[in-house]
Amino acid sequence: MSVARRLVGFNLFTACVLGVGGWYAGWFSAHAVVGPSLDYFADVDFNELSLVLGYIGGVLGFLIGLGFFNYPLARLRGYPPSLREKEQGGIGRYFSLCTDHKVVGIQYLVGIGLFFFIGGLNAMLIRTELLRPDHQVWPAGTYLTIVGIHGTMMMGMMTSGILGPFANYLIPILIGARRMAFPRIEALTFWLLMAAGVILETTIFFGGFPTGWTGYQPLGTEANPGIDCYYLFFALVGISMTLLGLNMIATIVTMRAPGLTWSRLPIFVWGVLSTAALMVLAAPVLIATLSMALMDRVVQTNFFVAAQGGSAYLYENLFWVFGHPEVYVLALPGFAIVLEILPVFARKPLWGYRLAVGGLLGVTLLSFFVWQHHLFFSGINADLRPFFMLSTELISIPTGLTFLCGMMTLWRGQIRYSVPMLFCLAWFFNFLIGGLSGVFLSDTPSDTTTHGSFFSMAHFHYTIMGGLVFTFFAGIYYWVPKMTGFQLNERLGKIHFWTMFVFFNLTFFPLFIAGFQGGMPRRVVTYPHGLQFLNDWVSVSAFLLGGSMLLFLYNFVKSLVFDRIPSPADPWGSKSIEWQLPSPVPVQNFDRIPVFSSDPYGYGEGGRPVVVPAGAPAGMN
Amino acid sequence: MRATGFKVLGVAVGLAAAAVLIGLYVSKLTTDNGSKAYTVPVQTQGGHKVVDLQIETVAAVGPQFSPAHPDYVSYLVRDAQGKWLRRTVWRLPANATVHMTIYNFDGASGLRNPLYARPQGIDGNSFMLDGKATDFINPDDTSHTFAVPAYGLVVPLTGVADNAKNQCGYAPCALSMAHHTITFTFHTGKVGHYRWQCFVPCAAGWIDGFGGPMQTIGYMDGFLDVI
């Protein structure tokens, strides 16, 4: 088939072409609506209606190009229902709408990885500016935009950092199913996220945005048109999160294989279920809030415009009603990966399985009752502070339970220090520091001096990067051999781990000192001269941390593109079901649905816990 | 062997594409934001460094200078060829005398703090307003201030009257249009990076007048890069 022939059809190329076309169609249609209305331009300074309709048109064109509207139209025309699309075939599947959950998982891994590196590049730009205490490379507005893109990209994209690649790939396999409950919606969540990422990056063409990742009012109302990109990005991420969460819940609740009772569910599945519940309940609030903020800018509503009777404070509250559960959307999958991997490398059953599940569910529940600790000093009713202080500190109990289960699983285990295990062990260290520093921020008196400073920034980097990103890499090293059928280089993996661990701590620990002693505020381009040594130290460490990421990339490309050493069937000696299937897993996963007889953590207790019927798993290949 | 060659080619193309995209991204962030320094020409008089710095203050920077924010109030600097540039980071020599001329084309919005109605930190603590020595202006007639806090320097700029004829809508503004000319002299000290700004909350429509252009380098905010 010729290259031109391959490009024609419903795929990424067509999607990009129709996406650009849709953008211009939206742009021009809004111009036609607004026309030469001077009143409109006098009010809004910029034709933001065109910008927003342009992006909406772009997203629709992108989805049409990928073929998302083909199936609904076919059904309207009377074609029979079908759950599968483009599942057979070569590399083209990865650049189009494909309903194979394994393909979607790998799409997520590469797509999110790409935006993770873009977010990381922005972090390098931030640290370049902070090499000197005065303005140096970027003006204040540009610096704020870089900080905003970094924060928003990381917080938005990494919400699906573990659920996207690993849950999509593994959940149907771990529960003994052949697919997700809604395969097309599964694919849609990925492509929406990619469209969102591109939209966020285009903010630099419209003046950027000064609000960081929170989009606070009245800054949001008064910001450049670039903030529309922020609103659209996060709204699309919210839609993607909601659909992803619903799909996960539906799949786990309704499609478990015989024998897979709730008490036999792998802990990773429990973690995904908890996270999915958080997504479904929290993300719609985000979508609604950002839609209201967008309407304030584009069609002159006044939800958050104080001068017109709205409330900027309402935005802050609504944002954090989503925002704090969002933090646990990032953290919980990390807990789940650690608890899933530890028994394999400690050669012991997971200690306190029910306690761990309780911990995950406890965090899920309590995370909806803590949001105002972000607003202690925003003028909230002072009587509310003790409640939110207490609820925040209370959440350390279920968090501590999962931590305890992990520690006890290690106790007297026969620990193997393979790369995934090293990343899991680092999680204990990082998350402990992140968690303990969080107590200072949840406590109203100490939050007086620490909020809004680099102390707070160091805290959440320890929890999110130390908690999520380290476990993200644990997942990559652990499951990529399953996903691709090839090993990652262990030696390079260990070098990657140690450089990342050391430079991560050298980067973020000094920021506690800068925030606590020097009172260095976040999101300010200049800082006191006395803090230059600390900042230079941090910048150099951050650059080396960036270097460790490049080392990972080198290992990834070298191992999977050039070396291509086939992975053993079960390289880690796991008892979990995914390692009983061929690598990579066949399209249909199982010829016949397996039967489960126990949980997968019976190390030292005899045979494997899953009975795979004779003939399976031959798959379709 | 051929397959390996294709892989190497693929990785090389990927790396090159990434490098180009990163370059374009960083380039977009670093350009067109007024942060690029303008080096003011230096003369030597009797062994002493002297510079002649000419700037103008405009009510709106206009689409020619800033397509993104044509309505932003702004300062522009004049280069040796007489061309106006949207640059607010000015590179000056250390320990030099600066003869500064400001052409103010904007209307008056008044001072919140009348203290700034008196010039400070300049030679003689007085300036020439349209050729006339002045050490105080009516705070209500003030349009902007030029201030360098590290030098203790503040100079108030008288605004163009509301009923003046031939007012300038947006930059570049010709000297034939309604304006006031303010001249004064100050001295740079040691090497350093000194912020200058306007202390009149003149960013109408922004947070208390201090948002938008007031907080953005390339408009009402900048640095003296003293080398």
Interface residues (C-beta under 8 A of the other chain):
Chain A: D45 L121 L125 D134 H135 V137 W138 P139 A140 G141 T142 T145 I146 E201 I204 F205 F206 G207 P218 L219 E222 N224 V557 V561 F562
Chain B: T4 K7 G10 V11 I22 Y25 V26 K28 L29 T30 N33 G34 S35 A68 H69 D71 V89 H193 R195 G205 W206 I207 G211 G212 Q215 T216 I217 G218 D221 F223
